[in-house]
Amino acid sequence: MDALAFLATTKPIGSLYVVHGDEAFLKRHAIRAIRQRALGDSAEEQTISTYQGDKALFAEVFDDLDTLPFFDPRRVVLVENADPFITKYRGELEQKLTHLPATGVLILDVKTWAANTRLAKIVNDASTIICKAPKTYELAKWCSDWCASQYKKQLDPAAARLLTELVEPEMGILDQELLKLSISIGAKAKIEYDDVDKLVGHSHTQDVWKIFDAMAQGNVKASLALIDQLFDQGEEPMRLLGAFGAQLRKLAQAARHSAQGQTLGTALAQAGIPPFALKTAEAHMRRLGRRRLDRLYDWLLQVNMDLRGGSALAPRTLFERLVLQLSRDNAPVPA
């Protein structure tokens, strides 16, 4: 079962859950939901046990699971990072998981879960919770749905799109921003575009367009000075990349529209470039040329990977290198 579908249900809790996937945010919420539905909000601490998969012993885990709780109706036992635990005790688990105690709930938190194994076939689909993030293009809709269900606020579609452009596309970070937005608007029922621009963007768009204006003029020195200023002020690199990427993706989209026969002004407007930035964007596209415009997505992806540990260079250096690629007149295109 998909994690989001599980979180939306209110079905009674079973005795076994396998929570797998690489989206930590969904895992946390799925495990929290299982615990809450099994025990309620006022469970005693001793009713919940947590083991680490690389250290857990089979006998200890299941002795704990079989122990009747004193004050709560059920006992929850969680094995975190359970992949090594499953590898070590696969045979024992295949025998034990078919008759778990009705008073216990076992949660196995794993990264990988092969559906074709004998063990996986013992666990029914409703108890196998898949924690996989939505596709990037689906995140705006997820933000709207999540904001409504968790924070009881409507999120304007344009505001949702802006949020996913400004913020790193990770569910946990988006959730934090939605929480801040829902609190900041007070009694208002709807989060508007301007709310996101003001609170999340907090002048990111304006700062980035200043850099883009300098790049469009080929003013490398000014572009680098603005980047240095942002880093000196403590700017978070991934947040800056989100704002940077939002504008570069629009230029790439405009390039595609233009290649299909639209005028440059029409293509830029359709790609979402704001009126005040049309002149700068057009100048920048002309300076970049077709070859570099076609490389924008690749460059953004590379910087993203480098910031996540793919490069030993400092974040400031990575951005300076990107600015040089985007600023120089007739710059060579890296291989």
Rosetta blueprint (number, residue, H / E / L):
1 M L
2 D E
3 A H
4 L H
5 A H
6 F H
7 L H
8 A H
9 T L
10 T L
11 K L
12 P L
13 I L
14 G L
15 S L
16 L E
17 Y E
18 V E
19 V E
20 H E
21 G E
22 D L
23 E L
24 A H
25 F H
26 L H
27 K H
28 R H
29 H H
30 A H
31 I H
32 R H
33 A H
34 I H
35 R H
36 Q H
37 R H
38 A H
39 L H
40 G L
41 D L
42 S L
43 A L
44 E L
45 E H
46 Q H
47 T H
48 I E
49 S E
50 T E
51 Y E
52 Q E
53 G L
54 D L
55 K L
56 A L
57 L L
58 F H
59 A H
60 E H
61 V H
62 F H
63 D H
64 D H
65 L H
66 D H
67 T L
68 L L
69 P L
70 F L
71 F L
72 D L
73 P L
74 R L
75 R E
76 V E
77 V E
78 L E
79 V E
80 E E
81 N L
82 A L
83 D H
84 P H
85 F H
86 I H
87 T H
88 K H
89 Y L
90 R H
91 G H
92 E H
93 L H
94 E H
95 Q H
96 K H
97 L L
98 T L
99 H L
100 L L
101 P L
102 A L
103 T L
104 G E
105 V E
106 L E
107 I E
108 L E
109 D E
110 V E
111 K L
112 T L
113 W L
114 A L
115 A L
116 N L
117 T L
118 R H
119 L H
120 A H
121 K H
122 I H
123 V L
124 N L
125 D H
126 A H
127 S H
128 T E
129 I E
130 I E
131 C E
132 K L
133 A L
134 P L
135 K L
136 T H
137 Y H
138 E H
139 L H
140 A H
141 K H
142 W H
143 C H
144 S H
145 D H
146 W H
147 C H
148 A H
149 S H
150 Q H
151 Y H
152 K L
153 K L
154 Q E
155 L E
156 D L
157 P H
158 A H
159 A H
160 A H
161 R H
162 L H
163 L H
164 T H
165 E H
166 L H
167 V L
168 E L
169 P L
170 E L
171 M H
172 G H
173 I H
174 L H
175 D H
176 Q H
177 E H
178 L H
179 L H
180 K H
181 L H
182 S H
183 I H
184 S H
185 I L
186 G L
187 A L
188 K L
189 A L
190 K E
191 I E
192 E L
193 Y H
194 D H
195 D H
196 V H
197 D H
198 K H
199 L H
200 V H
201 G H
202 H L
203 S L
204 H H
205 T H
206 Q H
207 D H
208 V H
209 W H
210 K H
211 I H
212 F H
213 D H
214 A H
215 M H
216 A H
217 Q L
218 G L
219 N L
220 V H
221 K H
222 A H
223 S H
224 L H
225 A H
226 L H
227 I H
228 D H
229 Q H
230 L H
231 F H
232 D H
233 Q L
234 G L
235 E L
236 E L
237 P H
238 M H
239 R H
240 L H
241 L H
242 G H
243 A H
244 F H
245 G H
246 A H
247 Q H
248 L H
249 R H
250 K H
251 L H
252 A H
253 Q H
254 A H
255 A H
256 R H
257 H H
258 S H
259 A H
260 Q L
261 G L
262 Q L
263 T L
264 L H
265 G H
266 T H
267 A H
268 L H
269 A H
270 Q H
271 A L
272 G L
273 I L
274 P L
275 P H
276 F H
277 A H
278 L H
279 K H
280 T H
281 A H
282 E H
283 A H
284 H H
285 M H
286 R H
287 R H
288 L H
289 G H
290 R H
291 R H
292 R H
293 L H
294 D L
295 R L
296 L H
297 Y H
298 D H
299 W H
300 L H
301 L H
302 Q H
303 V H
304 N H
305 M H
306 D H
307 L H
308 R H
309 G H
310 G H
311 S L
312 A L
313 L L
314 A L
315 P H
316 R H
317 T H
318 L H
319 F H
320 E H
321 R H
322 L H
323 V H
324 L H
325 Q H
326 L H
327 S H
328 R L
329 D L
330 N L
331 A L
332 P L
333 V L
334 P L
335 A L
